[in-house]
């Protein structure tokens, strides 16, 4: 089973951060939309129009985004109050096959 580690490293400030970003390339604002000679008002109007169409299509289930996950792992120096290598750190456990893919 995944997550069967017995010990918890209480008090350690190291964290893993996972961010889920959904992009909608069909509803992008392109550089030519913001080119020279375009007023700030025209650019704001274009952004508002794109956002309105995106929200409408999302509510109706008519659009699919492209998901990306960004994972930020702590460096070894971020770990405090516990060992980070060897058997004391439970590093002798094998990696679950589902994670290894």
C-alpha positions in Angstrom: 0.0 0.0 0.0 1.1 3.5 -0.7 1.8 5.7 2.4 2.5 2.9 4.9 5.5 4.6 6.4 5.4 4.1 10.2 7.2 7.3 11.3 6.2 10.9 10.9 8.8 13.7 11.0 7.1 16.1 13.4 8.6 19.5 13.6 10.3 19.3 10.2 9.7 22.4 8.1 10.3 20.7 4.8 7.2 20.5 2.7 6.3 19.1 -0.7 4.2 21.5 -2.8 2.0 20.3 -5.7 0.3 22.8 -7.9 -2.4 21.9 -10.4 -2.6 24.3 -13.3 -5.3 24.1 -16.0 -4.5 25.9 -19.2 -7.0 26.8 -21.9 -5.0 27.5 -25.1 -8.1 28.1 -27.2 -8.9 31.1 -24.9 -5.5 32.7 -24.9 -4.6 36.4 -25.2 -1.9 36.6 -27.9 0.8 39.2 -28.2 -0.7 40.6 -31.4 -3.9 41.3 -29.4 -1.7 43.6 -27.2 0.5 45.1 -29.9 1.6 48.7 -30.5 -1.2 51.2 -30.9 -3.6 49.2 -28.7 -5.0 51.2 -25.9 -5.2 49.8 -22.4 -9.0 50.0 -22.6 -9.0 47.8 -25.8 -6.7 45.3 -24.1 -8.9 45.1 -21.0 -12.0 44.7 -23.2 -10.3 41.8 -25.1 -9.4 40.1 -21.8 -12.9 40.6 -20.5 -14.4 39.1 -23.7 -12.1 36.1 -23.6 -12.8 35.5 -19.9 -16.6 35.8 -20.4 -16.5 33.2 -23.2 -14.3 30.9 -21.2 -16.6 31.0 -18.1 -19.7 30.5 -20.2 -18.2 27.4 -22.0 -16.9 26.0 -18.7 -20.4 26.3 -17.2 -21.9 24.5 -20.2 -19.1 21.8 -20.2 -18.1 22.8 -23.7 -14.4 23.3 -23.1 -11.5 21.0 -21.9 -8.4 22.3 -20.4 -4.9 20.9 -20.4 -3.8 19.9 -16.9 -0.3 20.3 -15.6 1.1 19.4 -12.2 4.1 21.2 -10.8 5.9 19.5 -7.9 8.3 21.4 -5.7 10.5 19.2 -3.5 12.5 20.4 -0.5 16.3 20.3 -0.6 18.1 18.1 2.0 19.1 21.3 4.0 15.3 22.0 4.6 14.9 18.9 6.7 15.4 19.5 10.5 15.0 17.4 13.7 15.4 14.0 12.0 17.9 12.0 10.0 17.6 12.1 6.2 19.6 9.1 5.2 20.1 5.5 6.3 17.9 3.1 8.1 17.0 5.6 10.8 15.2 7.7 8.2 13.2 4.6 6.9 15.0 5.0 3.6 15.4 1.3 3.3 11.7 0.8 2.2 11.1 -0.2 -1.4 9.3 2.2 -3.7 5.7 1.2 -4.5 5.4 0.0 -8.2 2.6 2.5 -8.8 4.9 5.4 -7.9 7.8 4.0 -10.0 6.0 4.5 -13.3 
